[in-house]
Amino acid sequence: MRKKIVAGNWKMNLDYNEGVSLFSEIVNMVKDERKGDQLAIICSPFIHLNSLAKLGGNDVKIGAQNISDKESGAYTGETSAKMVKSVGAEYVILGHSERRQYFAESDALLAEKTKIALANGLTPIFCIGETLDERNNGSYYEVLKKQLVEGLFSLTEEDFKKIVIAYEPVWAIGTGLTASPEQAQDIHAFIRSEIEANYGFNIADDTTILYGGSCNPGNAASLFAQKDIDGGLIGGASLKSRDFTDIIKALNS
């Protein structure tokens, strides 16, 4: 049975005190709304991770937004998977469109980061998605398949079972645009079919696939009602405790 997850991505927002304050609000609100095996996750900047891990308990899990592709060494400014794990984080976002676009992260690099994350006990939330041009010219299936094949499909079955995938239509991030529930379902079903072709039905059926394109309290319920959408990777709405909690509530509807 695949997990239902709402994961917040704070991106490069909130100083230390602001982050701790917001997270405290989220924990207090989410513990009354989260049902059963549903997971709430906050992926914060590195400066917050240790303090949030101590506050979250079982109600809200903690994730980082990136890790190095190196285990350790003379890499000034980098943060390793081992470091992230050591402060209490359990998840890490990999392959976010902003990392791909602004920092030129390739599928090959992300495959290395994924393996290092898994080796250090972190669960990757692996992002894939197409740009507006790729959507408009009809190449988006090929783009998504390439990201899956080159980023993830070299994993063993045992390792792939630990992956969470997030589909983020790049054209719908920070633009206010959102894929319709039908568009999103079509892509999620395609992703699941590609997983099935490589790892079989059981693994595909158990893989959690999140929607990550401007999901908010107004559209979350209609998105989450789709057969293959198992929750959301939330950007701006995760910076407001009520919005984030309302999105979690939408999992129950």
C-alpha positions in Angstrom: 0.0 0.0 0.0 1.6 3.2 -1.1 2.0 6.1 1.4 0.0 9.3 1.1 2.4 12.3 1.6 2.3 16.0 1.7 5.8 17.4 1.7 6.5 21.1 2.1 9.5 22.7 0.3 10.4 26.0 2.0 13.1 26.8 -0.7 15.4 29.6 0.4 13.0 31.3 2.8 12.8 32.0 6.5 15.6 32.9 8.9 16.3 30.5 11.8 13.7 32.0 14.2 11.0 32.4 11.5 11.5 28.7 10.5 11.2 27.4 14.0 8.2 29.5 14.7 6.4 28.4 11.6 7.3 24.8 12.1 5.9 24.8 15.7 2.6 26.1 14.3 2.6 23.4 11.7 3.3 20.6 14.1 0.5 21.7 16.5 -2.0 22.0 13.6 -1.0 18.8 11.7 -1.2 16.4 14.6 -4.9 16.9 14.8 -5.4 16.4 11.0 -3.0 13.7 9.9 -4.7 10.3 9.6 -3.2 6.8 9.9 -0.2 6.3 7.7 -0.3 9.7 6.0 3.0 11.5 6.2 3.6 15.2 6.6 7.2 16.3 5.7 8.9 19.7 5.8 12.0 20.2 3.7 13.8 23.2 5.1 17.1 25.0 4.5 20.0 23.3 6.2 20.1 25.8 9.1 16.7 24.6 10.4 17.1 20.8 10.1 18.4 19.9 13.6 16.0 22.1 15.5 13.0 21.0 13.4 13.9 17.3 13.8 13.7 17.7 17.6 10.3 19.5 17.4 8.6 17.3 14.8 8.4 13.9 16.5 6.1 11.5 14.7 3.8 14.2 13.5 6.0 16.0 10.9 9.1 14.4 9.3 12.1 16.4 8.2 13.9 16.6 4.9 16.7 18.6 3.2 16.4 20.3 -0.1 19.7 19.0 -1.5 22.9 17.1 -0.8 26.3 16.8 -2.3 27.1 14.1 -4.8 30.3 13.5 -2.8 30.5 11.5 0.5 33.0 13.9 2.1 36.3 15.8 1.5 37.6 19.2 0.3 34.4 20.5 -1.2 33.9 23.9 0.4 30.3 24.9 0.8 28.8 21.5 0.2 26.7 19.4 2.6 26.9 15.6 2.6 24.1 13.1 3.0 25.8 11.8 6.2 25.7 15.3 7.7 22.0 15.7 6.8 21.2 12.3 8.3 23.2 13.1 11.4 20.9 16.0 12.4 17.7 14.0 12.2 16.5 14.5 8.6 14.9 11.4 6.9 14.2 12.8 3.4 15.9 14.8 0.7 14.5 16.5 -2.4 16.6 15.7 -5.5 16.2 16.9 -9.0 14.0 19.9 -8.3 13.5 21.9 -11.4 15.3 24.9 -9.8 18.3 22.8 -9.2 18.2 21.4 -12.7 17.8 24.9 -14.2 19.9 27.2 -12.1 22.6 24.8 -11.1 22.8 22.6 -14.2 22.2 19.4 -12.4 22.1 16.6 -14.9 20.3 13.2 -14.7 23.7 11.5 -14.3 24.6 13.8 -11.3 21.2 13.1 -9.8 21.6 9.4 -10.2 24.8 9.7 -8.1 23.1 11.9 -5.4 20.3 9.3 -5.3 22.6 6.4 -4.6 24.5 8.4 -1.9 21.2 9.4 -0.2 20.1 5.8 -0.1 23.4 4.6 1.2 23.1 7.1 4.1 19.6 6.2 5.0 17.8 9.2 3.4 14.6 8.7 1.3 14.9 10.7 -1.9 11.9 12.7 -3.1 13.0 12.6 -6.8 11.5 15.3 -9.0 10.9 15.1 -12.7 9.0 17.5 -15.0 8.7 19.2 -18.3 9.1 22.9 -19.3 6.4 24.9 -21.1 8.2 24.4 -24.5 8.3 20.6 -23.9 4.7 20.5 -23.0 3.7 22.6 -26.0 5.8 20.7 -28.6 4.5 17.3 -27.4 7.9 15.9 -26.3 7.0 15.7 -22.6 6.6 12.0 -22.4 10.1 11.5 -23.8 11.5 14.1 -21.5 10.0 12.4 -18.4 11.0 8.9 -19.5 14.6 10.1 -20.0 14.7 11.6 -16.5 13.4 8.4 -15.0 15.7 6.1 -17.0 18.9 8.1 -16.4 18.1 9.3 -12.9 16.5 6.2 -11.3 16.2 3.1 -13.4 19.7 1.9 -12.7 18.7 1.2 -9.1 18.0 -2.3 -7.8 14.5 -3.2 -7.1 15.2 -3.1 -3.4 16.5 0.5 -3.6 13.8 1.7 -6.0 11.2 0.7 -3.4 12.5 3.4 -1.2 12.0 6.2 -3.7 9.3 8.8 -3.7 8.7 10.5 -7.0 7.4 14.1 -7.4 6.0 15.2 -10.8 6.4 19.0 -11.1 5.3 20.5 -14.4 8.0 23.3 -14.6 5.5 25.6 -16.3 3.3 25.5 -13.2 5.9 26.3 -10.5 5.6 29.8 -9.1 3.5 30.9 -12.0 0.1 30.4 -10.5 -0.7 28.0 -13.3 -1.7 24.4 -12.4 -2.1 21.3 -14.5 -5.7 20.3 -14.5 -6.5 17.2 -12.4 -6.9 15.3 -15.7 -3.6 16.5 -17.0 -1.8 15.6 -13.8 -3.5 12.2 -13.6 -2.4 11.4 -17.2 1.2 12.1 -16.3 1.1 10.2 -13.0 -0.4 7.2 -14.8 2.4 7.4 -17.4 5.1 7.5 -14.7 3.5 4.5 -13.0 3.4 2.6 -16.3 7.1 3.3 -16.9 7.9 2.0 -13.4 5.9 -1.1 -14.1 7.7 -1.7 -17.4 11.0 -1.6 -15.5 10.2 -3.1 -12.1 6.9 -4.8 -12.4 3.4 -4.2 -11.2 3.8 -4.6 -7.5 6.6 -2.1 -7.2 4.8 0.4 -9.5 1.6 0.1 -7.5 3.5 0.7 -4.2 5.4 3.8 -5.5 4.2 7.1 -4.1 4.0 9.8 -6.8 3.4 13.3 -5.6 2.1 16.3 -7.6 4.3 19.4 -7.4 3.0 22.2 -9.5 1.3 25.1 -7.5 -0.8 22.8 -5.4 -2.8 24.8 -2.9 -5.8 24.5 -0.6 -8.2 25.4 -3.4 -7.1 22.7 -5.8 -5.6 20.0 -3.6 -8.8 17.9 -3.1 -9.5 17.6 -6.8 -5.9 16.7 -7.5 -5.7 14.1 -4.7 -8.9 12.5 -5.8 -7.1 11.2 -8.9 -6.2 7.5 -8.9 -2.5 7.9 -9.3 -1.8 11.1 -7.3 -0.7 10.2 -3.8 -0.2 13.7 -2.3 1.8 16.8 -3.1 5.2 18.5 -3.0 4.1 22.0 -1.8 6.1 25.2 -2.4 4.6 28.6 -1.4 1.6 27.1 0.5 4.0 25.4 2.9 5.1 28.8 4.2 1.6 29.3 5.7 0.7 26.9 8.5 -3.1 27.0 7.7 -2.6 26.5 4.0 -0.2 23.5 4.6 -2.6 22.0 7.1 -5.6 22.5 4.8 -3.7 20.6 2.0 -3.1 17.7 4.4 -6.8 17.7 5.3 -7.5 17.4 1.5 -5.9 14.0 1.6 -8.8 12.9 3.7 -11.5 14.1 1.4 
